[in-house]
Structure formats: structure tokens, C-alpha cells
């Protein structure tokens, strides 16, 4: 079982909440509270874990680990609306917390807000080209019947794998998937099919960028 807060930590918590502790001290207290929360989670002491995450945010409302831990725990408990609120608050306090977009995307998808979920994951992979998250996003597009969007993600994934000289099996899988999707999309592909004189500016722009690449 996770150990209880020590008297020293409890006193520091009271000082931090009251505003008497320095920002550095508040950050240290919040970090300890997050460690407590994770220990309670591991011991299946959910109520205590929730309380410790909340305490950490009361001390330091910019603590990334507290937001991510609390949001994930709320989601696992089936409280998707509260989890979304946690991620919303996290991003309002820490706009650069990219991983909060991943958490919120999964929550929003569970709530049926598919386009908003897609937007969150797109925003994440635009700043952090994580192959696993890119595959997840491509799978979402496949489930939604959006082959053009799926193909665009797979092309980006292929580029990431080629640049990083990724695993040969992953590269083969990506190339095969891109080729298959190109066959499915056919003339609708703005990259392989040259845009005609009546094509939209967006399609002409995509083709122009691909030629430059």
C-alpha cells in the first residue's frame, strides 16, 4: 500500500495552497503528490489517487504529470466528460502540452465527437511525428471511411520511417499500404493525379507541394 503523506509534506502542501511557498517548492510538493497518486493507482486505491492528483493541481496548476494522470484515470473510470474537462483545463494552462491532445482525442472519440478527436490527433502528429500515433490516426480515418485522409497520414508515416531508416518490416508495411490506398483512391488522389483547370486551389496546392518534395 502506498505510504501516507508525511507531516512535512502535509505542511508544505498547506503552505503551497496558501501561497506561502515558492514556485519551486510548490513544484516539488506537486511532484511528490503525483508520485503518491501513481502509487495509489498501482494499489487500486482510486479515491486516494484522484485526491492526490487534485491536491497536486491545487499546489501547482501547471504540473503536466498531474493533468495527464488525472485525465487518464478519469477516462479509465468511465467518466469521459470529466476527463475531457481535465484535458481542456490542462491545455488552457499549458498550451504546449502536446500529449494532452492525444488524451483528449481518445476521450472525444469515445464521446462520439469524431472530427474533434481527429483534429486533436492531427495537431499532435503535426508537432510530434510519432509512428504509433500516426497509425492510430490512420486507423480512425479508415473506420470513418475517409481513404484520402488515411492515405495522407500513411504517406507522412512512410516519410518518417524512411527518414529515420526504420525497421524494414515497418517500411514494407507502410509502402504496401500507401500503394493499396492509392489504388483505392484512384483519380481522387490530389498527389498522383494532376489537377485539371477546374481543380480547387487546395488540390492544386497539394499537388504543387508534392512536386517540390
Phi and psi restraints in degrees (value plus and minus 20) as a CYANA .aco file:
   2 UNK   PHI     -85.8   -45.8
   2 UNK   PSI     122.7   162.7
   3 UNK   PHI     -92.5   -52.5
   3 UNK   PSI     133.2   173.2
   4 UNK   PHI     -95.4   -55.4
   4 UNK   PSI     145.5   185.5
   5 UNK   PHI     -80.7   -40.7
   5 UNK   PSI     117.9   157.9
   6 UNK   PHI     -95.8   -55.8
   6 UNK   PSI     145.6   185.6
   7 UNK   PHI     -81.7   -41.7
   7 UNK   PSI     -57.8   -17.8
   8 UNK   PHI     -84.6   -44.6
   8 UNK   PSI     -63.3   -23.3
   9 UNK   PHI     -87.4   -47.4
   9 UNK   PSI     -59.7   -19.7
  10 UNK   PHI     -81.8   -41.8
  10 UNK   PSI     -60.7   -20.7
  11 UNK   PHI     -86.3   -46.3
  11 UNK   PSI     -61.7   -21.7
  12 UNK   PHI     -84.4   -44.4
  12 UNK   PSI     -57.3   -17.3
  13 UNK   PHI     -81.5   -41.5
  13 UNK   PSI     -65.8   -25.8
  14 UNK   PHI     -82.2   -42.2
  14 UNK   PSI     -61.2   -21.2
  15 UNK   PHI     -85.7   -45.7
  15 UNK   PSI     -62.1   -22.1
  16 UNK   PHI     -85.1   -45.1
  16 UNK   PSI     -63.4   -23.4
  17 UNK   PHI     -84.0   -44.0
  17 UNK   PSI     -56.7   -16.7
  18 UNK   PHI     -96.1   -56.1
  18 UNK   PSI     -28.4    11.6
  19 UNK   PHI      67.9   107.9
  19 UNK   PSI     -11.3    28.7
  20 UNK   PHI    -108.1   -68.1
  20 UNK   PSI     -34.6     5.4
  21 UNK   PHI    -109.5   -69.5
  21 UNK   PSI     131.5   171.5
  22 UNK   PHI     -90.1   -50.1
  22 UNK   PSI     139.0   179.0
  23 UNK   PHI     -74.9   -34.9
  23 UNK   PSI     -58.9   -18.9
  24 UNK   PHI     -85.5   -45.5
  24 UNK   PSI     -62.2   -22.2
  25 UNK   PHI     -84.2   -44.2
  25 UNK   PSI     -62.2   -22.2
  26 UNK   PHI     -80.8   -40.8
  26 UNK   PSI     -60.1   -20.1
  27 UNK   PHI     -83.8   -43.8
  27 UNK   PSI     -60.5   -20.5
  28 UNK   PHI     -84.5   -44.5
  28 UNK   PSI     -62.3   -22.3
  29 UNK   PHI     -83.6   -43.6
  29 UNK   PSI     -64.8   -24.8
  30 UNK   PHI     -81.4   -41.4
  30 UNK   PSI     -59.4   -19.4
  31 UNK   PHI     -83.2   -43.2
  31 UNK   PSI     -61.5   -21.5
  32 UNK   PHI     -85.3   -45.3
  32 UNK   PSI     -59.9   -19.9
  33 UNK   PHI     -84.0   -44.0
  33 UNK   PSI     -57.4   -17.4
  34 UNK   PHI     -86.3   -46.3
  34 UNK   PSI     -59.1   -19.1
  35 UNK   PHI     -82.4   -42.4
  35 UNK   PSI     -60.9   -20.9
  36 UNK   PHI     -80.0   -40.0
  36 UNK   PSI     -64.7   -24.7
  37 UNK   PHI     -80.2   -40.2
  37 UNK   PSI     -63.9   -23.9
  38 UNK   PHI     -85.6   -45.6
  38 UNK   PSI     -57.4   -17.4
  39 UNK   PHI     -84.8   -44.8
  39 UNK   PSI     -60.6   -20.6
  40 UNK   PHI     -85.1   -45.1
  40 UNK   PSI     -58.9   -18.9
  41 UNK   PHI     -79.6   -39.6
  41 UNK   PSI     -66.7   -26.7
  42 UNK   PHI     -81.7   -41.7
  42 UNK   PSI     -50.1   -10.1
  43 UNK   PHI    -110.4   -70.4
  43 UNK   PSI     -13.2    26.8
  44 UNK   PHI      41.4    81.4
  44 UNK   PSI      11.2    51.2
  45 UNK   PHI    -119.2   -79.2
  45 UNK   PSI      56.5    96.5
  46 UNK   PHI     -83.5   -43.5
  46 UNK   PSI     -66.5   -26.5
  47 UNK   PHI     -79.9   -39.9
  47 UNK   PSI     -61.7   -21.7
  48 UNK   PHI     -87.1   -47.1
  48 UNK   PSI     -58.5   -18.5
  49 UNK   PHI     -82.6   -42.6
  49 UNK   PSI     -65.9   -25.9
  50 UNK   PHI     -79.3   -39.3
  50 UNK   PSI     -61.6   -21.6
  51 UNK   PHI     -85.1   -45.1
  51 UNK   PSI     -62.1   -22.1
  52 UNK   PHI     -87.4   -47.4
  52 UNK   PSI     -60.7   -20.7
  53 UNK   PHI     -81.2   -41.2
  53 UNK   PSI     -62.6   -22.6
  54 UNK   PHI     -85.0   -45.0
  54 UNK   PSI     -60.0   -20.0
  55 UNK   PHI     -81.0   -41.0
  55 UNK   PSI     -61.8   -21.8
  56 UNK   PHI     -81.2   -41.2
  56 UNK   PSI     -60.6   -20.6
  57 UNK   PHI     -93.5   -53.5
  57 UNK   PSI     -48.0    -8.0
  58 UNK   PHI     -86.4   -46.4
  58 UNK   PSI     -54.8   -14.8
  59 UNK   PHI     -97.2   -57.2
  59 UNK   PSI     -66.6   -26.6
  60 UNK   PHI    -156.9  -116.9
  60 UNK   PSI      76.4   116.4
  61 UNK   PHI     -92.8   -52.8
  61 UNK   PSI     -12.7    27.3
  62 UNK   PHI    -137.6   -97.6
  62 UNK   PSI      -0.6    39.4
  63 UNK   PHI    -102.4   -62.4
  63 UNK   PSI      92.5   132.5
  64 UNK   PHI     -82.6   -42.6
  64 UNK   PSI     -66.8   -26.8
  65 UNK   PHI     -81.6   -41.6
  65 UNK   PSI     -53.8   -13.8
  66 UNK   PHI     -87.4   -47.4
  66 UNK   PSI     -63.8   -23.8
  67 UNK   PHI     -83.5   -43.5
  67 UNK   PSI     -66.9   -26.9
  68 UNK   PHI     -85.6   -45.6
  68 UNK   PSI     -61.3   -21.3
  69 UNK   PHI     -86.1   -46.1
  69 UNK   PSI     -63.9   -23.9
  70 UNK   PHI     -87.1   -47.1
  70 UNK   PSI     -62.9   -22.9
  71 UNK   PHI     -82.5   -42.5
  71 UNK   PSI     -65.4   -25.4
  72 UNK   PHI     -84.5   -44.5
  72 UNK   PSI     -59.9   -19.9
  73 UNK   PHI     -87.5   -47.5
  73 UNK   PSI     -63.5   -23.5
  74 UNK   PHI     -78.9   -38.9
  74 UNK   PSI     -60.6   -20.6
  75 UNK   PHI     -86.3   -46.3
  75 UNK   PSI     -63.5   -23.5
  76 UNK   PHI     -83.8   -43.8
  76 UNK   PSI     -49.7    -9.7
  77 UNK   PHI    -100.2   -60.2
  77 UNK   PSI     -21.8    18.2
  78 UNK   PHI      68.6   108.6
  78 UNK   PSI     -13.0    27.0
  79 UNK   PHI    -117.7   -77.7
  79 UNK   PSI      53.6    93.6
  80 UNK   PHI     -85.9   -45.9
  80 UNK   PSI     -58.7   -18.7
  81 UNK   PHI     -81.9   -41.9
  81 UNK   PSI     -63.3   -23.3
  82 UNK   PHI     -88.8   -48.8
  82 UNK   PSI     -56.5   -16.5
  83 UNK   PHI     -82.8   -42.8
  83 UNK   PSI     -62.7   -22.7
  84 UNK   PHI     -81.3   -41.3
  84 UNK   PSI     -60.9   -20.9
  85 UNK   PHI     -82.0   -42.0
  85 UNK   PSI     -59.8   -19.8
  86 UNK   PHI     -81.3   -41.3
  86 UNK   PSI     -66.4   -26.4
  87 UNK   PHI     -87.1   -47.1
  87 UNK   PSI     -57.0   -17.0
  88 UNK   PHI     -79.0   -39.0
  88 UNK   PSI     -66.5   -26.5
  89 UNK   PHI     -84.3   -44.3
  89 UNK   PSI     -60.7   -20.7
  90 UNK   PHI     -78.0   -38.0
  90 UNK   PSI     -66.3   -26.3
  91 UNK   PHI     -93.3   -53.3
  91 UNK   PSI     -44.8    -4.8
  92 UNK   PHI     -92.7   -52.7
  92 UNK   PSI     -52.8   -12.8
  93 UNK   PHI    -106.5   -66.5
  93 UNK   PSI     -54.4   -14.4
  94 UNK   PHI    -152.3  -112.3
  94 UNK   PSI      60.3   100.3
  95 UNK   PHI     -78.8   -38.8
  95 UNK   PSI     -42.5    -2.5
  96 UNK   PHI    -107.4   -67.4
  96 UNK   PSI     -17.8    22.2
  97 UNK   PHI     -97.9   -57.9
  97 UNK   PSI      61.1   101.1
  98 UNK   PHI     -81.1   -41.1
  98 UNK   PSI     -56.2   -16.2
  99 UNK   PHI     -85.8   -45.8
  99 UNK   PSI     -40.0     0.0
 100 UNK   PHI     -86.4   -46.4
 100 UNK   PSI     -47.7    -7.7
 101 UNK   PHI     -86.9   -46.9
 101 UNK   PSI     -55.8   -15.8
 102 UNK   PHI     -86.0   -46.0
 102 UNK   PSI     -68.0   -28.0
 103 UNK   PHI     -79.6   -39.6
 103 UNK   PSI     -65.7   -25.7
 104 UNK   PHI     -87.2   -47.2
 104 UNK   PSI     -54.4   -14.4
 105 UNK   PHI     -80.6   -40.6
 105 UNK   PSI     -65.2   -25.2
 106 UNK   PHI     -87.1   -47.1
 106 UNK   PSI     -57.0   -17.0
 107 UNK   PHI     -85.5   -45.5
 107 UNK   PSI     -66.9   -26.9
 108 UNK   PHI     -83.0   -43.0
 108 UNK   PSI     -56.6   -16.6
 109 UNK   PHI     -84.8   -44.8
 109 UNK   PSI     -60.8   -20.8
 110 UNK   PHI     -83.6   -43.6
 110 UNK   PSI     -49.3    -9.3
 111 UNK   PHI    -104.0   -64.0
 111 UNK   PSI     -24.7    15.3
 112 UNK   PHI      70.6   110.6
 112 UNK   PSI     -15.7    24.3
 113 UNK   PHI    -108.8   -68.8
 113 UNK   PSI      54.9    94.9
 114 UNK   PHI     -86.3   -46.3
 114 UNK   PSI     -66.8   -26.8
 115 UNK   PHI     -84.6   -44.6
 115 UNK   PSI     -61.2   -21.2
 116 UNK   PHI     -83.5   -43.5
 116 UNK   PSI     -58.0   -18.0
 117 UNK   PHI     -83.8   -43.8
 117 UNK   PSI     -64.8   -24.8
 118 UNK   PHI     -79.3   -39.3
 118 UNK   PSI     -63.3   -23.3
 119 UNK   PHI     -81.2   -41.2
 119 UNK   PSI     -61.8   -21.8
 120 UNK   PHI     -82.1   -42.1
 120 UNK   PSI     -65.5   -25.5
 121 UNK   PHI     -90.2   -50.2
 121 UNK   PSI     -55.7   -15.7
 122 UNK   PHI     -81.3   -41.3
 122 UNK   PSI     -63.1   -23.1
 123 UNK   PHI     -81.8   -41.8
 123 UNK   PSI     -60.7   -20.7
 124 UNK   PHI     -84.1   -44.1
 124 UNK   PSI     -70.3   -30.3
 125 UNK   PHI     -90.7   -50.7
 125 UNK   PSI     -38.0     2.0
 126 UNK   PHI     -91.9   -51.9
 126 UNK   PSI     -43.0    -3.0
 127 UNK   PHI    -127.3   -87.3
 127 UNK   PSI     -44.6    -4.6
 128 UNK   PHI    -157.2  -117.2
 128 UNK   PSI      69.1   109.1
 129 UNK   PHI     -89.7   -49.7
 129 UNK   PSI      52.3    92.3
 130 UNK   PHI    -103.1   -63.1
 130 UNK   PSI      97.4   137.4
 131 UNK   PHI     -75.7   -35.7
 131 UNK   PSI     -59.2   -19.2
 132 UNK   PHI     -85.1   -45.1
 132 UNK   PSI     -61.8   -21.8
 133 UNK   PHI     -91.0   -51.0
 133 UNK   PSI     -54.3   -14.3
 134 UNK   PHI     -85.0   -45.0
 134 UNK   PSI     -59.6   -19.6
 135 UNK   PHI     -84.4   -44.4
 135 UNK   PSI     -60.1   -20.1
 136 UNK   PHI     -81.2   -41.2
 136 UNK   PSI     -64.4   -24.4
 137 UNK   PHI     -84.0   -44.0
 137 UNK   PSI     -61.6   -21.6
 138 UNK   PHI     -82.2   -42.2
 138 UNK   PSI     -58.6   -18.6
 139 UNK   PHI     -83.8   -43.8
 139 UNK   PSI     -59.2   -19.2
 140 UNK   PHI     -81.7   -41.7
 140 UNK   PSI     -63.9   -23.9
 141 UNK   PHI     -84.1   -44.1
 141 UNK   PSI     -56.3   -16.3
 142 UNK   PHI     -83.1   -43.1
 142 UNK   PSI     -64.0   -24.0
 143 UNK   PHI     -84.2   -44.2
 143 UNK   PSI     -50.2   -10.2
 144 UNK   PHI    -107.1   -67.1
 144 UNK   PSI     -21.7    18.3
 145 UNK   PHI      49.2    89.2
 145 UNK   PSI      22.1    62.1
 146 UNK   PHI    -140.2  -100.2
 146 UNK   PSI      54.5    94.5
 147 UNK   PHI     -84.0   -44.0
 147 UNK   PSI     -52.6   -12.6
 148 UNK   PHI     -84.6   -44.6
 148 UNK   PSI     -64.6   -24.6
 149 UNK   PHI     -85.8   -45.8
 149 UNK   PSI     -59.6   -19.6
 150 UNK   PHI     -81.1   -41.1
 150 UNK   PSI     -64.4   -24.4
 151 UNK   PHI     -82.9   -42.9
 151 UNK   PSI     -60.5   -20.5
 152 UNK   PHI     -81.6   -41.6
 152 UNK   PSI     -61.1   -21.1
 153 UNK   PHI     -88.0   -48.0
 153 UNK   PSI     -62.2   -22.2
 154 UNK   PHI     -84.8   -44.8
 154 UNK   PSI     -55.0   -15.0
 155 UNK   PHI     -85.2   -45.2
 155 UNK   PSI     -61.7   -21.7
 156 UNK   PHI     -84.4   -44.4
 156 UNK   PSI     -60.5   -20.5
 157 UNK   PHI     -83.2   -43.2
 157 UNK   PSI     -62.7   -22.7
 158 UNK   PHI     -79.8   -39.8
 158 UNK   PSI     -62.7   -22.7
 159 UNK   PHI     -81.7   -41.7
 159 UNK   PSI     -60.7   -20.7
 160 UNK   PHI     -83.7   -43.7
 160 UNK   PSI     -65.1   -25.1
 161 UNK   PHI     -86.4   -46.4
 161 UNK   PSI     -58.5   -18.5
 162 UNK   PHI     -87.4   -47.4
 162 UNK   PSI     -60.5   -20.5
 163 UNK   PHI     -86.6   -46.6
 163 UNK   PSI     -57.6   -17.6
 164 UNK   PHI    -109.1   -69.1
 164 UNK   PSI     -19.0    21.0
 165 UNK   PHI      32.4    72.4
 165 UNK   PSI      35.3    75.3
 166 UNK   PHI     -87.4   -47.4
 166 UNK   PSI    -198.5  -158.5
 167 UNK   PHI     -75.0   -35.0
 167 UNK   PSI     117.3   157.3
 168 UNK   PHI     -81.8   -41.8
 168 UNK   PSI     -55.1   -15.1
 169 UNK   PHI     -88.8   -48.8
 169 UNK   PSI     -59.2   -19.2
 170 UNK   PHI     -85.2   -45.2
 170 UNK   PSI     -61.2   -21.2
 171 UNK   PHI     -82.2   -42.2
 171 UNK   PSI     -64.6   -24.6
 172 UNK   PHI     -81.9   -41.9
 172 UNK   PSI     -63.4   -23.4
 173 UNK   PHI     -82.0   -42.0
 173 UNK   PSI     -63.5   -23.5
 174 UNK   PHI     -85.5   -45.5
 174 UNK   PSI     -64.4   -24.4
 175 UNK   PHI     -84.1   -44.1
 175 UNK   PSI     -61.1   -21.1
 176 UNK   PHI     -84.9   -44.9
 176 UNK   PSI     -61.3   -21.3
 177 UNK   PHI     -87.1   -47.1
 177 UNK   PSI     -62.8   -22.8
 178 UNK   PHI     -80.0   -40.0
 178 UNK   PSI     -65.0   -25.0
 179 UNK   PHI     -82.7   -42.7
 179 UNK   PSI     -63.8   -23.8
 180 UNK   PHI     -82.5   -42.5
 180 UNK   PSI     -62.4   -22.4
 181 UNK   PHI     -88.9   -48.9
 181 UNK   PSI     -53.6   -13.6
 182 UNK   PHI     -82.4   -42.4
 182 UNK   PSI     -58.6   -18.6
 183 UNK   PHI     -87.6   -47.6
 183 UNK   PSI     -58.7   -18.7
 184 UNK   PHI     -88.1   -48.1
 184 UNK   PSI     -63.5   -23.5
 185 UNK   PHI     -93.0   -53.0
 185 UNK   PSI     -59.5   -19.5
 186 UNK   PHI      40.1    80.1
 186 UNK   PSI    -152.1  -112.1
 187 UNK   PHI     -83.6   -43.6
 187 UNK   PSI     -35.4     4.6
 188 UNK   PHI     -96.3   -56.3
 188 UNK   PSI     -28.8    11.2
 189 UNK   PHI     -92.1   -52.1
 189 UNK   PSI      94.5   134.5
 190 UNK   PHI     -94.7   -54.7
 190 UNK   PSI     -27.7    12.3
 191 UNK   PHI    -112.9   -72.9
 191 UNK   PSI     -70.9   -30.9
 192 UNK   PHI    -101.5   -61.5
 192 UNK   PSI     -50.5   -10.5
 193 UNK   PHI    -118.8   -78.8
 193 UNK   PSI      95.1   135.1
 194 UNK   PHI     -79.6   -39.6
 194 UNK   PSI     113.7   153.7
 195 UNK   PHI     -89.5   -49.5
 195 UNK   PSI     118.8   158.8
 196 UNK   PHI    -101.7   -61.7
 196 UNK   PSI     159.8   199.8
 197 UNK   PHI     -83.3   -43.3
 197 UNK   PSI     -41.7    -1.7
 198 UNK   PHI    -118.9   -78.9
 198 UNK   PSI     -13.3    26.7
 199 UNK   PHI     -86.5   -46.5
 199 UNK   PSI     132.0   172.0
 200 UNK   PHI     -90.6   -50.6
 200 UNK   PSI     136.3   176.3
 201 UNK   PHI     -76.9   -36.9
 201 UNK   PSI     -53.9   -13.9
 202 UNK   PHI     -83.7   -43.7
 202 UNK   PSI     -66.9   -26.9
 203 UNK   PHI     -84.8   -44.8
 203 UNK   PSI     -60.6   -20.6
 204 UNK   PHI     -84.3   -44.3
 204 UNK   PSI     -57.8   -17.8
 205 UNK   PHI     -85.2   -45.2
 205 UNK   PSI     -61.7   -21.7
 206 UNK   PHI     -81.7   -41.7
 206 UNK   PSI     -64.8   -24.8
 207 UNK   PHI     -84.0   -44.0
 207 UNK   PSI     -59.9   -19.9
 208 UNK   PHI     -84.4   -44.4
 208 UNK   PSI     -63.6   -23.6
 209 UNK   PHI     -83.0   -43.0
 209 UNK   PSI     -58.8   -18.8
 210 UNK   PHI     -87.6   -47.6
 210 UNK   PSI     -57.2   -17.2
 211 UNK   PHI     -84.0   -44.0
 211 UNK   PSI     -58.8   -18.8
 212 UNK   PHI     -84.3   -44.3
 212 UNK   PSI     -59.1   -19.1
